[in-house]
Amino acid sequence: MGHKKPEVTAKRRKMVGMFFKWVLRFYYKHTPTCRCGWVMKPVTDSYFDYQWKCIWKDCGWEAFDNGDGKLHWFRRNGKK
């Protein structure tokens, strides 16, 4: 009785991930979306006024705006 079908478990895991993304987008309202699909968080100790990095450390993407209105993307620590 305690065993569930794998497709039901996968669907629930996907729904939980979607809910988590929604909560993060609500919390970080005015931040760009990372190239991996998740929201980015602002960085306060930066040379630029506006800089963000991905919430996942394994991703490594960061972005900044130096006042020209464009996002400049780069990878931190040489990740691929």
Backbone torsions as a table, in degrees:
resi	resn	phi	psi	omega
1	MET	NA	-25.0	-176.1
2	GLY	-83.9	-5.7	-177.6
3	HIS	-91.8	132.7	178.4
4	LYS	-111.5	158.0	179.0
5	LYS	-67.9	142.1	-178.0
6	PRO	-62.0	-33.3	-179.5
7	GLU	-69.2	-30.8	176.6
8	VAL	-69.5	-42.5	178.7
9	THR	-63.9	-41.4	178.9
10	ALA	-65.2	-38.6	179.5
11	LYS	-66.4	-41.4	178.4
12	ARG	-66.0	-38.7	178.4
13	ARG	-63.2	-40.0	178.2
14	LYS	-65.5	-40.7	179.6
15	MET	-66.2	-38.2	177.6
16	VAL	-65.1	-40.5	176.5
17	GLY	-62.1	-41.3	178.0
18	MET	-64.6	-40.2	178.3
19	PHE	-65.1	-41.2	179.0
20	PHE	-62.9	-40.8	176.4
21	LYS	-61.7	-41.8	-179.9
22	TRP	-63.1	-43.5	179.3
23	VAL	-62.6	-42.7	179.0
24	LEU	-65.4	-38.7	177.3
25	ARG	-65.6	-33.6	176.6
26	PHE	-69.3	-39.1	-177.9
27	TYR	-73.0	-44.5	178.0
28	TYR	-104.9	76.4	-172.4
29	LYS	-66.3	-45.5	-170.6
30	HIS	-106.6	47.7	177.8
31	THR	-124.0	152.7	179.1
32	PRO	-74.3	165.5	175.5
33	THR	-91.8	133.4	-179.0
34	CYS	-68.7	163.9	178.6
35	ARG	-69.6	-17.2	176.5
36	CYS	-85.0	-7.1	176.3
37	GLY	104.2	-6.5	-179.9
38	TRP	-100.7	167.3	-178.7
39	VAL	-77.8	155.8	179.3
40	MET	-106.8	154.7	178.1
41	LYS	-110.7	147.6	-178.8
42	PRO	-71.2	147.7	177.3
43	VAL	-107.6	127.0	-176.6
44	THR	-94.2	-30.6	-179.1
45	ASP	-94.5	76.6	-174.2
46	SER	-140.5	157.6	175.8
47	TYR	-71.6	-34.0	-179.0
48	PHE	-86.7	154.5	178.4
49	ASP	-67.8	-39.4	-177.8
50	TYR	-123.3	111.8	176.8
51	GLN	-142.2	140.9	-179.2
52	TRP	-133.3	155.5	172.6
53	LYS	-138.3	156.1	-176.8
54	CYS	-64.8	149.1	-179.3
55	ILE	-70.7	-20.8	179.6
56	TRP	-95.6	126.0	-179.5
57	LYS	-67.2	-30.1	-179.7
58	ASP	-70.3	-22.1	-178.5
59	CYS	-71.1	-57.1	175.3
60	GLY	88.1	-4.0	-179.7
61	TRP	-77.6	140.2	173.2
62	GLU	-135.6	156.1	179.1
63	ALA	-140.6	151.9	175.9
64	PHE	-145.8	158.8	175.6
65	ASP	-123.4	119.8	-177.5
66	ASN	-97.5	17.4	175.6
67	GLY	106.4	-6.0	179.8
68	ASP	-93.1	1.2	176.8
69	GLY	85.5	4.7	179.1
70	LYS	-114.0	148.2	174.5
71	LEU	-88.0	131.6	176.8
72	HIS	-109.0	120.3	-174.7
73	TRP	-100.7	144.5	173.7
74	PHE	-154.5	158.5	178.2
75	ARG	-100.9	137.1	179.9
76	ARG	-93.1	143.4	173.7
77	ASN	64.1	26.2	174.2
78	GLY	64.6	27.3	180.0
79	LYS	-76.6	153.2	-177.7
80	LYS	-105.8	NA	NA
